Amino acid sequence: MPGPGGPGGRNHFLTDEEKQNTPKITKALLRRVFAYLEPYWKQLALVLCCIAVSSVCSLFPSILTGHIIDVLTGKDLGGWFGAGLSALIRLILLSLTLHLASNLIGIGESYLNNWIAQHISFDMRNQMYRHLQKMSQRFFTSANQGDIITRMTSDISGVESVVTNTFTSILSNTITLIVAVAAMFQKNWILALVGIAVVPLFTLPTRMAGKKRWKLAGEAQACNDEINGILNETLSVSGQLLVKLFGREEAEYARYEEANGRMIKLNIREKMAGRWFFMLLSTLTTIGPMLLYLVGGILIMRHDSSLSVGDITVLVALLGRMYGPVNSLLNIQVDWIRSMAMFTRIFEYYDMKPEIDDRPDARELRDAKGEIVFDHVDFTYDGERMILKDISFQLRSGDCVAIVGPSGSGKSTIVNLIPRLWDPSAGKVTFDGTDVRDLTLHSLRDEIGVVTQETYLFNGTIRQNLLYAKPDATEEEMIAVCKKANIYDFISSQPEGLDTMVGNRGLKLSGGEKQRISIARVLLKDPALLIFDEATSALDSISEAAIQAAINPLIEERTSILIAHRLSTILAADEILVVRDGRIVEHGTHEELVRAGGTYQELYETQFNPDREKAAQTEAAPLS
């Protein structure tokens, strides 16, 4: 007997949010959904045949049971069956054969069904991943990361249940119901009508109990989410450290215990909910057969009907086989809406156009020199607040330009326009004389190496992280770039050498070690342009010195851009650009800018003459 949630324990009730966000089912949406089934139409046709044959075969043992009872009561069935022990043996063997055939066909149908579902899921995941890889930086900075992962995993996984459950359930239950009703009417139309009249009553307690349990399950899930939140906050590395430092162990335990207690009570209520409904349900499932026995008995005893005891037994068995399909088909609308909602959510992402993409006539960047020109470039993230205003400068091949300025002035945004993480709102950026928008993204980004402040290393070995830049790199090439990045001595001192594990996000290494591995990885890529974006700002003076010792020879070899807060790291630059409020307010060499007495001199005095800065702050302070 199916539970209140319907077959398989699935609930058949929409949440308030689902009701509000019910997708509009259109022909275009259905065509798009069924397009995923089209490549597998042969397997799907075979599945449909298996379902039809299996559904019919599964009902015949119930019909044969009636004949078995008739034979046992001495009735001669005539024809191939006949009467007596031989007829009984034939009926039992036929019933077993049909039952076995139904199960074997069901196994084949289940395999094909799951094969189709997994391949559709495979296609959709690949399509989604490729599409997300093309999305611009704006998408990833504005979209909720959890939502991206949910659509990539849970929503697409839900599509599997659409294929394996919703679509096949409709067909299987419909065939079973039609065959059962036809067989009942063939036996006796009066008893068939009596049985059908009882079936709808069976669904009422199921829905009532389901609603109650669905409500309690929602409350239990909310409580479970709260518990997961407590665990994530207090058992993470940073959270646990905070708990210990503030001595909040007991308070956090009390908070967890209280939430855990509420969840236990809700779970008990959910498990016990609907027991009265189940009792009523059990009674109704008994009433149906009893009514058939009563009416059938009256027809046999009072009206000399041709009905046999076996016929009544068949009708009772067929009635029992109708309960499940009727309940499923009455609730299929909910499964259908949920299925379409999942497809709609997935299609929302598919329909997002990549903001940054290759133009149809984009060409490959070849023999790159690294000459960069910003020509009156403006940029805004939201179309309202200007981040960059009329930025113009030139970086010649082999030169080094440093960009300095207060936090939030737009330094990183400038360099992000070169590899087209963003596109200018006005003006243009050229690479070797060609607008970067006229170059293919792959060839452009292949000639740009970026070392950022927050180094990202994959959870693997140093070798694996280096090979990410050049999968076919030789051992000698890796050693050479590690020496240039001033990290080879550290690597060679490790027992595993290049095969040393770096940990999740490189947590087994110090900040300076991670940064130097990052530099080595960029050098292995061998780009025409190197960009160091605050590469030393988060490090101590010793690590900074080691990285600076690695960077200085590199900027002598190739075209490079340095962004730094610490002015000591950019003294070797051929030209320094000073950015404030999205504009280049000064440019020149270090000596020229210090003599000019502008923004650069203020920054320089702040870092290299702290006593003067302290005196200025004292003069500006109000008298007490």
PyMOL commands that set and color helices and strands:
alter all, ss='L'
color gray80, all
select helices_A, chain A and resi 7-9+16-20+27-35+38-72+84-134+137-142+145-187+189-234+237-245+249-272+275-303+309-350+411-416+436-438+441-446+462-467+475-484+488-492+497-499+504-506+511-525+541-557+567-569+590-596+599-608+610-620
alter helices_A, ss='H'
color red, helices_A
select strands_A, chain A and resi 372-380+386-395+400-404+426-431+434-435+448-451+529-533+559-563+575-580+583-588
alter strands_A, ss='S'
color yellow, strands_A
deselect
rebuild
show_as cartoon
